[in-house]
Amino acid sequence: MSNKSAAFLPIGVGAGLAIGVGVGTAIDNLALGLSLGLAIGSGLGVAMMGLGNLKAQNDKKASDGGGSTDGGATGASDAHCTPNADCAGSEGGAGGD
């Protein structure tokens, strides 16, 4: 898998530091502005990397012809469970007295 989203983290950190310097200068507390800018920029960069990887995975699935993914429990082992049946784990809590 190619990692095309590797540049998002430095971009996010750079943008966060730039905004942090501006905010820190405006409130006359540069240390606070830099630290908040670094934290917010790092989070932004990681979020953008995750979105880039998700998009790459979806593009790869679409180009491979796709395929249905079964997100629910619809296998043969769950065929006996009806809405009123007592299936393991379907209803929380203990039995009544």
MARLUM-144722 format. One record per residue: residue number from 0; y, x, z of N, C-alpha, C in turn. Coordinates in pm, whole numbers, plus 50000, padded with zeros to 5 digits. Layout:
N
<r num="NUM" n_y="Y" n_x="X" n_z="Z" ca_y="Y" ca_x="X" ca_z="Z" c_y="Y" c_x="X" c_z="Z"/>
...
// end
This chain:
97
<r num="0" n_y="49883" n_x="50085" n_z="50000" ca_y="50000" ca_x="50000" ca_z="50000" c_y="50123" c_x="50089" c_z="50000"/>
<r num="1" n_y="50211" n_x="50064" n_z="49911" ca_y="50335" ca_x="50142" ca_z="49908" c_y="50432" c_x="50087" c_z="50012"/>
<r num="2" n_y="50507" n_x="50178" n_z="50071" ca_y="50599" ca_x="50139" ca_z="50177" c_y="50741" c_x="50144" c_z="50123"/>
<r num="3" n_y="50781" n_x="50039" n_z="50054" ca_y="50915" ca_x="50033" ca_z="49997" c_y="51019" c_x="49993" c_z="50100"/>
<r num="4" n_y="50979" n_x="49948" n_z="50216" ca_y="51075" ca_x="49901" ca_z="50315" c_y="51108" c_x="50007" c_z="50419"/>
<r num="5" n_y="51073" n_x="50133" n_z="50394" ca_y="51097" ca_x="50238" ca_z="50493" c_y="51245" c_x="50265" c_z="50514"/>
<r num="6" n_y="51331" n_x="50235" n_z="50418" ca_y="51472" ca_x="50266" ca_z="50430" c_y="51549" c_x="50161" c_z="50510"/>
<r num="7" n_y="51487" n_x="50054" n_z="50550" ca_y="51559" ca_x="49950" ca_z="50622" c_y="51599" c_x="49993" c_z="50763"/>
<r num="8" n_y="51518" n_x="50072" n_z="50830" ca_y="51550" ca_x="50111" ca_z="50967" c_y="51677" c_x="50197" c_z="50974"/>
<r num="9" n_y="51689" n_x="50303" n_z="50893" ca_y="51815" ca_x="50379" ca_z="50900" c_y="51937" c_x="50298" c_z="50857"/>
<r num="10" n_y="51920" n_x="50207" n_z="50763" ca_y="52031" ca_x="50122" ca_z="50720" c_y="52075" c_x="50032" c_z="50836"/>
<r num="11" n_y="51979" n_x="49973" n_z="50904" ca_y="52010" ca_x="49887" ca_z="51019" c_y="52076" c_x="49964" c_z="51132"/>
<r num="12" n_y="52024" n_x="50084" n_z="51161" ca_y="52083" ca_x="50165" ca_z="51268" c_y="52225" c_x="50207" c_z="51230"/>
<r num="13" n_y="52244" n_x="50248" n_z="51105" ca_y="52378" ca_x="50287" ca_z="51062" c_y="52478" c_x="50174" c_z="51070"/>
<r num="14" n_y="52436" n_x="50057" n_z="51025" ca_y="52525" ca_x="49940" ca_z="51032" c_y="52554" c_x="49902" c_z="51177"/>
<r num="15" n_y="52452" n_x="49908" n_z="51261" ca_y="52472" ca_x="49875" ca_z="51403" c_y="52565" c_x="49973" c_z="51471"/>
<r num="16" n_y="52551" n_x="50103" n_z="51439" ca_y="52640" ca_x="50202" ca_z="51500" c_y="52784" c_x="50184" c_z="51451"/>
<r num="17" n_y="52800" n_x="50153" n_z="51323" ca_y="52935" ca_x="50132" ca_z="51271" c_y="53002" c_x="50013" c_z="51340"/>
<r num="18" n_y="52929" n_x="49906" n_z="51355" ca_y="52984" ca_x="49788" ca_z="51423" c_y="53006" c_x="49820" c_z="51571"/>
<r num="19" n_y="52914" n_x="49895" n_z="51632" ca_y="52927" ca_x="49931" ca_z="51773" c_y="53049" c_x="50017" c_z="51801"/>
<r num="20" n_y="53079" n_x="50111" n_z="51709" ca_y="53199" ca_x="50193" ca_z="51726" c_y="53324" c_x="50106" c_z="51721"/>
<r num="21" n_y="53325" n_x="50012" n_z="51628" ca_y="53441" ca_x="49922" ca_z="51618" c_y="53457" c_x="49837" c_z="51742"/>
<r num="22" n_y="53349" n_x="49781" n_z="51789" ca_y="53356" ca_x="49696" ca_z="51909" c_y="53389" c_x="49780" c_z="52031"/>
<r num="23" n_y="53327" n_x="49899" n_z="52041" ca_y="53354" ca_x="49986" ca_z="52155" c_y="53498" c_x="50031" c_z="52160"/>
<r num="24" n_y="53556" n_x="50059" n_z="52045" ca_y="53696" ca_x="50098" ca_z="52041" c_y="53786" c_x="49980" c_z="52079"/>
<r num="25" n_y="53750" n_x="49862" n_z="52033" ca_y="53832" ca_x="49744" ca_z="52062" c_y="53831" c_x="49709" c_z="52210"/>
<r num="26" n_y="53719" n_x="49726" n_z="52277" ca_y="53712" ca_x="49692" ca_z="52419" c_y="53736" c_x="49814" c_z="52509"/>
<r num="27" n_y="53768" n_x="49929" n_z="52445" ca_y="53798" ca_x="50053" ca_z="52517" c_y="53680" c_x="50100" c_z="52601"/>
<r num="28" n_y="53561" n_x="50085" n_z="52547" ca_y="53439" ca_x="50134" ca_z="52612" c_y="53343" c_x="50176" c_z="52501"/>
<r num="29" n_y="53364" n_x="50297" n_z="52452" ca_y="53289" ca_x="50344" ca_z="52338" c_y="53140" c_x="50361" c_z="52370"/>
<r num="30" n_y="53106" n_x="50402" n_z="52490" ca_y="52966" ca_x="50421" ca_z="52526" c_y="52889" c_x="50289" c_z="52520"/>
<r num="31" n_y="52950" n_x="50184" n_z="52570" ca_y="52887" ca_x="50052" ca_z="52565" c_y="52873" c_x="50004" c_z="52421"/>
<r num="32" n_y="52976" n_x="50023" n_z="52342" ca_y="52971" ca_x="49981" ca_z="52202" c_y="52865" c_x="50056" c_z="52123"/>
<r num="33" n_y="52853" n_x="50187" n_z="52144" ca_y="52751" ca_x="50266" ca_z="52074" c_y="52611" c_x="50224" c_z="52115"/>
<r num="34" n_y="52589" n_x="50205" n_z="52243" ca_y="52455" ca_x="50169" ca_z="52289" c_y="52415" c_x="50029" c_z="52241"/>
<r num="35" n_y="52507" n_x="49935" n_z="52247" ca_y="52476" ca_x="49801" ca_z="52197" c_y="52457" c_x="49801" c_z="52045"/>
<r num="36" n_y="52540" n_x="49877" n_z="51975" ca_y="52527" ca_x="49887" ca_z="51830" c_y="52394" c_x="49949" c_z="51790"/>
<r num="37" n_y="52351" n_x="50052" n_z="51862" ca_y="52223" ca_x="50114" ca_z="51831" c_y="52107" c_x="50018" c_z="51857"/>
<r num="38" n_y="52112" n_x="49946" n_z="51967" ca_y="52005" ca_x="49852" ca_z="51999" c_y="51999" c_x="49737" c_z="51897"/>
<r num="39" n_y="52112" n_x="49681" n_z="51865" ca_y="52116" ca_x="49569" ca_z="51770" c_y="52079" c_x="49618" c_z="51631"/>
<r num="40" n_y="52127" n_x="49734" n_z="51591" ca_y="52094" ca_x="49788" ca_z="51460" c_y="51947" c_x="49821" c_z="51446"/>
<r num="41" n_y="51886" n_x="49875" n_z="51551" ca_y="51742" ca_x="49904" ca_z="51547" c_y="51662" c_x="49776" c_z="51533"/>
<r num="42" n_y="51699" n_x="49676" n_z="51608" ca_y="51630" ca_x="49547" ca_z="51596" c_y="51646" c_x="49485" c_z="51459"/>
<r num="43" n_y="51765" n_x="49495" n_z="51405" ca_y="51790" ca_x="49443" ca_z="51270" c_y="51707" c_x="49519" c_z="51166"/>
<r num="44" n_y="51700" n_x="49652" n_z="51178" ca_y="51622" ca_x="49732" ca_z="51085" c_y="51474" c_x="49700" c_z="51091"/>
<r num="45" n_y="51421" n_x="49684" n_z="51211" ca_y="51279" ca_x="49651" ca_z="51226" c_y="51251" c_x="49511" c_z="51170"/>
<r num="46" n_y="51342" n_x="49418" n_z="51192" ca_y="51324" ca_x="49283" ca_z="51138" c_y="51325" c_x="49284" c_z="50986"/>
<r num="47" n_y="51416" n_x="49361" n_z="50928" ca_y="51421" ca_x="49370" ca_z="50781" c_y="51296" c_x="49437" c_z="50725"/>
<r num="48" n_y="51242" n_x="49538" n_z="50797" ca_y="51117" ca_x="49601" ca_z="50753" c_y="51002" c_x="49500" c_z="50755"/>
<r num="49" n_y="50997" n_x="49419" n_z="50859" ca_y="50891" ca_x="49318" ca_z="50867" c_y="50902" c_x="49216" c_z="50755"/>
<r num="50" n_y="51022" n_x="49173" n_z="50725" ca_y="51040" ca_x="49078" ca_z="50615" c_y="51004" c_x="49140" c_z="50481"/>
<r num="51" n_y="51039" n_x="49268" n_z="50463" ca_y="51004" ca_x="49337" ca_z="50339" c_y="50854" c_x="49350" c_z="50323"/>
<r num="52" n_y="50784" n_x="49382" n_z="50432" ca_y="50638" ca_x="49393" ca_z="50425" c_y="50573" c_x="49258" c_z="50400"/>
<r num="53" n_y="50626" n_x="49154" n_z="50460" ca_y="50573" ca_x="49020" ca_z="50439" c_y="50590" c_x="48977" c_z="50295"/>
<r num="54" n_y="50707" n_x="49006" n_z="50238" ca_y="50732" ca_x="48972" ca_z="50098" c_y="50638" c_x="49051" c_z="50007"/>
<r num="55" n_y="50615" n_x="49178" n_z="50038" ca_y="50525" ca_x="49260" ca_z="49957" c_y="50383" c_x="49208" c_z="49964"/>
<r num="56" n_y="50339" n_x="49163" n_z="50081" ca_y="50205" ca_x="49108" ca_z="50094" c_y="50192" c_x="48978" c_z="50016"/>
<r num="57" n_y="50295" n_x="48893" n_z="50022" ca_y="50290" ca_x="48767" ca_z="49948" c_y="50290" c_x="48792" c_z="49798"/>
<r num="58" n_y="50369" n_x="48889" n_z="49753" ca_y="50371" ca_x="48923" ca_z="49611" c_y="50236" c_x="48977" c_z="49565"/>
<r num="59" n_y="50172" n_x="49057" n_z="49651" ca_y="50041" ca_x="49113" ca_z="49617" c_y="49936" c_x="49002" c_z="49609"/>
<r num="60" n_y="49940" n_x="48907" n_z="49701" ca_y="49845" ca_x="48795" ca_z="49697" c_y="49865" c_x="48710" c_z="49572"/>
<r num="61" n_y="49991" n_x="48689" n_z="49534" ca_y="50021" ca_x="48608" ca_z="49416" c_y="49974" c_x="48679" c_z="49289"/>
<r num="62" n_y="49989" n_x="48811" n_z="49285" ca_y="49947" ca_x="48884" ca_z="49164" c_y="49796" c_x="48899" c_z="49157"/>
<r num="63" n_y="49726" n_x="48891" n_z="49269" ca_y="49581" ca_x="48901" ca_z="49270" c_y="49514" c_x="48769" c_z="49235"/>
<r num="64" n_y="49588" n_x="48667" n_z="49210" ca_y="49531" ca_x="48537" ca_z="49178" c_y="49526" c_x="48445" c_z="49297"/>
<r num="65" n_y="49574" n_x="48492" n_z="49408" ca_y="49580" ca_x="48409" ca_z="49528" c_y="49443" c_x="48386" c_z="49587"/>
<r num="66" n_y="49425" n_x="48273" n_z="49640" ca_y="49304" ca_x="48238" ca_z="49711" c_y="49342" c_x="48153" c_z="49829"/>
<r num="67" n_y="49259" n_x="48060" n_z="49860" ca_y="49294" ca_x="47972" ca_z="49970" c_y="49256" c_x="48038" c_z="50101"/>
<r num="68" n_y="49346" n_x="48033" n_z="50194" ca_y="49318" ca_x="48081" ca_z="50328" c_y="49302" c_x="47960" c_z="50417"/>
<r num="69" n_y="49197" n_x="47959" n_z="50494" ca_y="49168" ca_x="47847" ca_z="50581" c_y="49234" c_x="47870" c_z="50715"/>
<r num="70" n_y="49349" n_x="47809" n_z="50737" ca_y="49420" ca_x="47828" ca_z="50861" c_y="49367" c_x="47741" c_z="50973"/>
<r num="71" n_y="49298" n_x="47634" n_z="50943" ca_y="49246" ca_x="47545" ca_z="51045" c_y="49099" c_x="47568" c_z="51071"/>
<r num="72" n_y="49049" n_x="47502" n_z="51172" ca_y="48907" ca_x="47513" ca_z="51206" c_y="48833" c_x="47400" c_z="51136"/>
<r num="73" n_y="48795" n_x="47421" n_z="51012" ca_y="48727" ca_x="47317" ca_z="50936" c_y="48587" c_x="47360" c_z="50898"/>
<r num="74" n_y="48530" n_x="47453" n_z="50972" ca_y="48397" ca_x="47503" ca_z="50939" c_y="48289" c_x="47403" c_z="50976"/>
<r num="75" n_y="48165" n_x="47436" n_z="50941" ca_y="48052" ca_x="47348" ca_z="50969" c_y="48026" c_x="47335" c_z="51118"/>
<r num="76" n_y="48064" n_x="47436" n_z="51197" ca_y="48040" ca_x="47428" ca_z="51340" c_y="48130" c_x="47327" c_z="51408"/>
<r num="77" n_y="48242" n_x="47291" n_z="51346" ca_y="48334" ca_x="47193" ca_z="51404" c_y="48315" c_x="47052" c_z="51346"/>
<r num="78" n_y="48213" n_x="47033" n_z="51265" ca_y="48194" ca_x="46904" ca_z="51200" c_y="48158" c_x="46794" c_z="51301"/>
<r num="79" n_y="48096" n_x="46829" n_z="51414" ca_y="48056" ca_x="46729" ca_z="51512" c_y="48172" c_x="46683" c_z="51599"/>
<r num="80" n_y="48284" n_x="46751" n_z="51597" ca_y="48397" ca_x="46717" ca_z="51682" c_y="48480" c_x="46607" c_z="51617"/>
<r num="81" n_y="48489" n_x="46495" n_z="51685" ca_y="48575" ca_x="46386" ca_z="51642" c_y="48689" c_x="46375" c_z="51743"/>
<r num="82" n_y="48792" n_x="46302" n_z="51712" ca_y="48905" ca_x="46295" ca_z="51807" c_y="48867" c_x="46248" c_z="51946"/>
<r num="83" n_y="48767" n_x="46162" n_z="51961" ca_y="48730" ca_x="46111" ca_z="52093" c_y="48615" c_x="46187" c_z="52156"/>
<r num="84" n_y="48555" n_x="46282" n_z="52083" ca_y="48442" ca_x="46358" ca_z="52137" c_y="48491" c_x="46463" c_z="52235"/>
<r num="85" n_y="48401" n_x="46503" n_z="52327" ca_y="48433" ca_x="46607" ca_z="52424" c_y="48393" c_x="46741" c_z="52365"/>
<r num="86" n_y="48484" n_x="46801" n_z="52289" ca_y="48458" ca_x="46932" ca_z="52228" c_y="48510" c_x="47040" c_z="52320"/>
<r num="87" n_y="48443" n_x="47152" n_z="52323" ca_y="48482" ca_x="47262" ca_z="52411" c_y="48622" c_x="47311" c_z="52377"/>
<r num="88" n_y="48710" n_x="47307" n_z="52472" ca_y="48844" ca_x="47360" ca_z="52454" c_y="48940" c_x="47265" c_z="52386"/>
<r num="89" n_y="48899" n_x="47145" n_z="52350" ca_y="48990" ca_x="47056" ca_z="52279" c_y="49089" c_x="46990" c_z="52374"/>
<r num="90" n_y="49051" n_x="46968" n_z="52497" ca_y="49139" ca_x="46906" ca_z="52593" c_y="49143" c_x="46995" c_z="52717"/>
<r num="91" n_y="49259" n_x="47030" n_z="52764" ca_y="49268" ca_x="47113" ca_z="52883" c_y="49242" c_x="47033" c_z="53007"/>
<r num="92" n_y="49221" n_x="47101" n_z="53118" ca_y="49205" ca_x="47034" ca_z="53245" c_y="49059" c_x="47021" c_z="53286"/>
<r num="93" n_y="49040" n_x="46968" n_z="53404" ca_y="48907" ca_x="46953" ca_z="53460" c_y="48866" c_x="46806" c_z="53458"/>
<r num="94" n_y="48740" n_x="46783" n_z="53486" ca_y="48690" ca_x="46646" ca_z="53488" c_y="48744" c_x="46568" c_z="53607"/>
<r num="95" n_y="48753" n_x="46439" n_z="53591" ca_y="48806" ca_x="46356" ca_z="53700" c_y="48700" c_x="46319" c_z="53801"/>
<r num="96" n_y="48744" n_x="46284" n_z="53920" ca_y="48650" ca_x="46242" ca_z="54026" c_y="48646" c_x="46094" c_z="54035"/>
// end
